[in-house]
Amino acid sequence: MPYTEAYKDFLAPAAAAMRAAAALATTPEMATLKKYLESRASAFQSNDYYASDLDWLDLEGPLEVVLGPYETYDDGLMGYKASFEAFLCVVDPAESEKLAKYKGEVAFLESSLPIPDEHKNPNRGATIPIKVVDEIYATGQAGIMTIAFNLPNDQRVQEDKGFKNVLLRNVMLAKYDAILVPIAERVLPAELAMALSPEAFVNFVLFHEISHGLGPGKITKNGVETEVRTELRELYPTLEEAKADVLSLFVQKLLADKGVLPAEQMATVPQTFVAGIFRTARFGISEAHGQGVLVQVNYLMEKGAIVVTPEGKFAPVDDKFFDAVRDLAHDLLMLQATGDYDAAKAFLEKYGKVVPEAMNPLIESLGGGLPVDITPQYAEF
């Protein structure tokens, strides 16, 4: 049953509200917002989101608005059905411009993935906006307090035009100050905990989102064109989140070697990543992001890229870390490229089921007042 029929009592008034909002967008700087709201309202009643996704990629002006069904984390059966979400954000043009230099690197990053060329996707669209915003309201699936997002997920849109990365600065920095820094003080050796950086955290999130747009999307299996999401079903969200995490590390190293990313920023990347493993793991390993970091920590520990110190703390191993990251990126990308459900399930059974014994006392030490997440108090209008 299509959403337009199943959720008609909700979607019809939502579409009417979007058209009413579009009618108020009368200034030139609101022209693209007006077009997006009108086309998204039509999509709510037609169940065809392609045109309005294209309009969203063209959205300019002071507001960043996202409305619609995107993420499939809640569908534990097949991983197909999307949940509705909404973001209302204010754009910071100056901060967005600082990151604009990375937009032109997507083709280079795709061509440099550690997989055979036949599995790479050179057909990515040219539109790769990067927006830094402050979130002023979010609801629905967005209410899980994500710190960034990369949309749309439709592979047709990504190949025809591209995708957009949106970084929620106020949410991100609140989590860094209130959660990540205190976690680092408890799980990392003291000298590494003092060497965290907000820049490394922001860059990790940015390239995580960019990495969602890299690698196999449309694939051919048994002579039939299909998509990775279709073939891997309920396993796809976990593997995709793990891929984006690992590729974030991999592509930062590529860009640093190329001279695009300042080399000195890489010095704080491994320890910021390791502290982030514990931040995400606290959401639970049954959730896609949590199981995804479990895959990463088990794999990297097996490779000797992360070790446990005599004091029971976790630490990256400099001369092994990025080699192991490359190997894991290859393995995850090939599971997606082949669309092999059974191999993907076996991989998750091996790396994504058991929390390393040394992590348990550290995770327990993070209780007692240290929040798992933030709860924003939105202003009333």
N, C-alpha and C positions, 0 to 999 in steps of 0.2 A: 504494500500500500504506500503510495508516495506521500511524502511529508505534507504536500499541499492539501491532500485529502485528510490524512490522519490528524494534522495539527491546524486545520483550517480556522478553528475558533481562536487560535492564538496568532496565526500568521496574517489573517485578514486585517485585524486592527493594527498589528505591527506595521504592515505595509501602508495603511492609511496614515499612521503617525509619521513614517518616513516621508511620505508625499507632503504632509503638512510642514515638516521641517524643511524640505526642499523649497517650498514656496517662500520661506523666510530667508533663504540664501540668495539675496538679491545683489550683493556687491560683486565686482569683477573677481576679487580674490576667492570668492566662494563658488565660482562657476563650476569647477571640477567636483566640488562637494555636492552641489545641486545635481549634477549629472549622475554621480554615484548613487545618491539616495534614491533618485527616481528609478534607475535601472535595478538597484537592489530590491526596491519595493516590488517591481515587476517579477523579479526572480522568486520572491517569497510566494508569488501566486502562480508561477509557471514551473517551478522546480528546476529551472535551467539557469545556472549561475555563471556561465562562461562569459557573457558580455559584461556583467557587472563586476566580475573579477578583473577584466581588462580595464574597466573604468576605475577600479580601486588602485591599480598600479599607476594610473595617471593622476591620482589625487594630489593636489598641491594646496598651499595655504597654511593658515595657522593651526588647523585642527587635523588630527589623525583619527579617523573613525572606522571601526570594523564591526560589521553586523552580519551574522549568518552561521550556518553549520559547517564546521571545519574539522576539528580534531575527533579522532575515532577511539581515543583511549577507553571510553566507557563501554564499548562494545567488546565484551570478553568472549563472545561466541565466534565471530568471524573477523572482527576488526574492520568492518565496512561502514557501519552506520555512524554518522557524524552527529555531534552534539552542538547545539546553538551556543554562541557566545557573543559578547559585545564589549568593545573597548571605546572609551572616549578619552582622548589625549590631546595635550597641547605640544606643538612641535617647537624644538629649540634649533633654529636655523644655524646658529654659529657652531654648536656641537656637532650637528649633522654634517656640516661642511668639513670638519676636521677628519671625518671618517670617509669622505667621498673618494679619497685616493684609492681605496680598496675596491671600488666598484669595477674598475677596469681590469682586475686581476682574475676574474672568475674563469675566463677561457684558459689562462695559464694554469690555474689550479686544477681544472678538470683534466687538462692534458698531462698533468704531472701526477695523477693518482697512481698508486702502486699496484695497478692491475693491467692486464693486456689491453692494447688499444681497442680491440673489438668490443670491449665491455664499457668503454668510456662513452660519454654523451656529449658530442661536440655541438649539438643542436640547441643549446640553451639560448633563450631569448636575450636580447641586448639590454632590457630594462632591469637594472638591479639597484633600485633606490635603497639608501640606508638612512633611516630616520631615528634621531634621538629625541625622545619625548618624555613628558611627565604625565603619568596616568592620573586622571581626576575621577574616573569611574570605570568599573569593570563588573561584569556579571555573567551568569551562566557558566559554561566551561571555563571562561576567563577568570572566574572567581577563585581558581586554585592558586592565584598570585604568581603567575609566571613572570619572569624577569625580561623576557623578550619573545618575539615570535617571528616566524618566516612563513609567509603566505603568498599566493594561494597554493594549495596542495595539488590542484588539478594539473596533471602532467601535460595536458594540451596547452594550458595557459603558460606553463613554464617554458615549453618549447617554442610557442608562438611569440611570446613577448618577454617572459622572465618572471621574476619574483621580487618581493620586497622584504627587507629586514627592518624590524622596528625594535629598538632598545628602550625599555621602560626605566629611565635613569633613576627616578626617585624610588622606585621599588627595589632596583638593583643595589643602590647605595645603602638603603635601609637594611637590606639583608646582609650586605658586606659588613657593616658596622656592628649590627646587633647579633649576628649569628656566625658569620664566617671567621671573623677575627678571634672571638672567644673559643671557637672550635679549634682553630690552629694552635692556640696556646695550650690546649689539652692533648692534641694528637700528634703534633710535630715536635721534633727536638727544638730546644729553645732558640738556637741560632737560625733555624729555618722559619720558625713562627714569627720571628722579628723581621724576616725578609719577605713577607707577603706584600702585595701591592694592589691597590684598587685598579690600576691600569691593566694588570694581568687578568684580573677578574672580568673587567669590562671586555677586554680583547677575547678572552675565552668564550664569553657569551656571544659576542659579535660573530666570531668565526664558527661557533656552533651553529648559529642560525644560517650563515652562509653555506655551511656544509650540508644542511638539509637540501640545498639545491644542487649538490654535486653528486656524481655517481649514477648508477643505473636507476632509471625510472620506468620508461617503457622498455620491455625486453621481449625477445623471441624465445619461446619454449616449445619444443617439439614441432617447430615449423609454424607456430601460431603466435601472433603478436598479443602480448598481454602486459600487465604491470606488476612490479615487485609487490606492491600492496595486495594485489589480488592473489598472488601465488603464496605469499607467506602468511596471509590471513591474520589470526590473532597474535602471531609471533612478531608481526611487522613493527608495531610501535616500539617494543623493547630493542629490537635490532637497529631500528632507525635512530633511536635516541643514543644508543651506544656508538653507532657509526658517526653521528654528528659530534659527539664528545671527542672521539679519537681523532677524527679528521680536523677538528679545531686545533689540536696540538700539532698534527702533521703539517697543516697548511701554514701555521704560524712559523714553523721551522723553515718551510720553503720560502716564505716571504722574507724572513730574516736573512737567509742565505742569499737571496736576490737583492737585498739592500732596501726593500720597500718598508719592512718593519724594523724599527731601531733595534740593533742587536742587544743593547743593554737591557731592553725590556724582557728578553728571553730568560734572563738570569733568575727571575722570580716566577716563571711559568710552572715548573714542575711542582714546587711546594704549594703554590696556590691551588693547583689541580688536585693534589693529594688531600688537602684540607677540604676541598669541595666534594670529594668522594664521601666524606663523612656527613657533610651537610645534606646531600641528596639521599644517602642511605637511610637517614632517619625518617624519611617519608614512607618507608616500608618496601620490601623487595618484591611485593606482589604488584606494585605500580611500575609502569614502564620505565620511568627515569631511574627508580631505585634498583630495579633488576638490571638495568643497563649499566649502572656503575658497579654492580656486583660482578658482572661479566668482566669489566675492565680491571678491577682490582685483582680478581683471581688470575686472569691471564697475565697481567704485568708482574704479579708476584711469582708466578710459575717461570717467567722469563728472567727473574732476578732483577727487574727494573724498579721494583719497590721492595724494600726490606723492612723487617722489624728490628729496631735497635735493642741493645741489652736492657734498656729502660722500658721496653714495651711500646715505644713510639714508632710511627710509620715515617719512612723517609725515601725519597726517590734516589736512584743510583745514577749519577750523571752520565757515566760512559755507557750505560745500557738503556737509558730511558727512551730516547727517541728512536733507537733501532727497534725496540719492542713495540713502540707506538706504530711504527710503519708496518710491522708484521701483523698486528691486530687490525689495522686499517685494511690491509690486504684481505685478511680472512673474512671480515664482516662484509666488505664490498663484494667478494666473490659469492658469498651466500645470497646476496641480493641479485647479483648478475645472473646466476643460474636459476634463481627462483626455486631452490631445492628445499621444500618444506621439511622433509625428513632430516636432511643434514642440518638445517637451522634448529630444529627441535633438539637434535643430539648435541649441538653446540651449546644451547642454553641449558640443557640438562647437566653438561659438564662444568660450565663456568657460571651459570646464573642461578643456582639453587642453594648453595651452601655459603654462609657467611664465614670468611676466614676466622679461625679461632681467635687470633690475636686482635681482631676488630671488636669482639664482644665486650671486653672490659672497657675499651675506649668509648664505645657507644654508650655503655651504661654510665660512664663518667660524665656524659654530656647532659644527663638529666639534672634534676634539682635546680630549676629556675632558668636554664638556658632554653630559649624558645626553639621550637621546630620550624615555625614560620611566623610571619608578621600578619597582623590583622589591621588593614587600613580603616581609618574612620573618614569616610568621604564627606566633603562639605555638602550642605543642603543648598539647593538653588531656589 
